[in-house]
Amino acid sequence: MTTASFDARQQRADMREDLRAALLAAAARILSEDGLGALTLRRLAERVNVSTKAVYTLFGGKEGLLEALYLDAFDGLEVFAPESAAIGAPPERLLAMARGYRAYALARPDRYAVMFGDAATGFSPSAESRRHAWNTTRPMRHTLMECKPGMTAEEADFVMRAIWATMHGIVSLELRQLIGGREMADRLFDETLIAVLNHFAVPLPPGLRKTAATT
């Protein structure tokens, strides 16, 4: 294979991936703005200025599009705050991951709405896709086990679910502007997370220990 033909194939692959990303972003916006009933393949194609054939080629139809959007939304959690993975101390890394979750939801409310059915009411992701969604919490579960040596995988799984429920509850209320301004939301997120970690005897970052002791 010549270098020229390889470059051409790579260019086509890049264009295909760019189009796929553009269609997913446009679909998320339509869902966020007008709901699942408004998401038709024709409207989506017009929004991105392509033919409906391109949508069918990439996703196979509306169900395939929604599955891809669901997976893409959860995958965004893993790449939104990559700097957290470089934090050496597990308690600080755990806190950075939790804050990254909230930052992702606030920065991408359309994708976050897809993740939990708020935008795509009536869509039911496959069992495989749900497993993939849960697996995006794996880095936090592993970090939990680093924070508390001796914690079993089963315990980490349970604690992670408690943390996830806590984060999701606060973020969902914040997105609906039901818990006051940013300062209140910052405090509520951190202090509630502290309470959950304290309950399960998970060590806290030094900067949070004083906060935990005075609340």
N, C-alpha and C positions, 0 to 999 in steps of 0.2 A: 504494500500500500504506500503510495506516495505521500509526502508531507502535505501537498495541496489537497488531496482527497480526504486525508485525516482532518485537516483544518476545516474543510467544508462540512464534514459530518459533525464535528464538534460545534460548529456554528449553528447547524440545524438543531442539535440537541439543546444548545443554550437558548435558542429562540423558542423552542417548544416549552422549556422550563419557565421562561419569562412569561409566555402566554398563559401557562397553567397558573402561575402565581397571580397574574393580573385578573384572571377569571375568578379565582378564589377570593381575592380581595374585593372584587366587585360584588360577588355573591354575598359576602358577609355584610357589605354596606346595604344592599337591598333588603336583606333579612332584618337588619337593625332598623332601617328606616320604615319598612312597610310590612314586615312579617313574611311568613312562609308562603301565604297565598299569592303574594306579589312576585315571588321568584319563579319566573318562567325561563326556559332556555332561550326563547326568542328575546325577552327583555335583557337577559344577561349578555347575550351575543351583541345586541345593539349597544349596550353600555360600553363594551370593550371594542366595538367596531370590527367584529369578525362574524363569520357565518355560524349558524347553529350546528353545522357539520363539524366545526372545530370543537365545539363543546362535547358533542357525541363522541368524537374521536378520542378526546382526552379523558372523558369520564364515563362514557357509555350511557348517559342519561341523567335524569334528575336525582335518582337515588344514589348513583355513583358519585355525583357532584356533592351531595350532602355528606356522604361518608368521608369523602376526601376533605371537605371543609372541616368536619368534626375532628379528624385526625390532625389536620394542619393547625387547627386552633390549639390543641393540646401540645403539639410539638413546639409551638411558640414559647411555652413555659421553659423548655430545656435550653433555648438559645437566647432568651431575653436578657439574662444577667450572667453571662459566661464568666465574669470576673469572680463570682462567688466561689467557683470551683478551685480557684487558686489560693483561697484563704486557708492557711494551714491549721489554725485552731478550730476544732469542730464546733464549739458553741457559737463562735463568731460566724462560721460558715453557715450554720443552720439559720441564724438570724438573717443573714444576707439572702439566703434562699427564700425565706418567708417574706421578706420585704420585696424581693424580686417578683414573687407571685402577685403581690398587691400592685406593684408598679406595672406589671404586664396587664392586669385587668383594667387599670385606670388609663393606660395608654392605648389599649386595644379593646374597648368595650364591645365593639361589634363581634370580635372573635370570642370574647368571654361569654357573651350572650348565647353564642352557638354551642359552647362547651356544655352548658347546663340547661339547654332547651328553652331558654327565655325567648330566643328569636325564632327557633325552628320548632315550635309547638306542633306535635303530630309526627315528627320525625323520630324514629327509634333506631339508634345505631346498633350494629351487629354486636354479638357477644365478643367477637375478636377485637372490634374497635374499642369496646369498653375495657377490655384487658389492656390494650395499648394505652388507653387514657390513664388507667391506674399505674401502669409501669412508668409513666412520666414522674411519679413521686419517688421512684427508686433512689435517686441521689439523696433526697432528704431522709429516706429510711436508713440508708447506709450511714449518713452523717449522724443520725440519732444513735445508732449503735456505736459509733466512735465516741460520741459525747458520754455515753454511759456504758463502759465496758461491762460485759456480762449480760447485757440486754439481749434477749432472744429475738429471733426473726419474727416470731408470733407477737411478742410484746411491741416490737418496733412497728409492726403492721397496725396494731390497735392504736398506738399513740399517734401514728401518722394520720389515721382516720380522724382522730380527735382534733389534731392540728388543722387538718384540711377543712373539717366542718367549721372550726372557729374562723379560719381565714376567709372561707367562702361566705359565711354569715355576715361578717363585718364588711367585706368588700361589696357584697350585694346591696347592703343597706347604704353604703357610701355612694355607690353608683346611682342609687335612687334618691340621693340627697336627703336621707332620713336621719342622719346622725350628726348634723351640724357641719361646721367648716373643716378645713384641712387640719388645723391644729388639734381639734377634738378627735378627728379620725386617726391622726398619727398616734395620739395618746391611747385611744381605745384599742387600736390594733396591737401596739407593743405591750400594753399592760395586760390585755386579755391573753395574749400569747405567753407572757411571763407566768400568768396564773396557771395555764394549762401545763407548761413545762414544770413548774413547781409541784403541781399535783402528782406528776409522774416521776418526780425526783430527777429530772434531767438537768444537768449542770448548766448554768447560765453564763453568758459572757460577763467579765468583770464589771463592765460599764452598766450592766443591767441589775446587778445584785443589790446595789443601793436603792435603785428604783423599786425593786421587788420588796425590799425590806420596809420601805416607807409607804406602801400602798395598802 
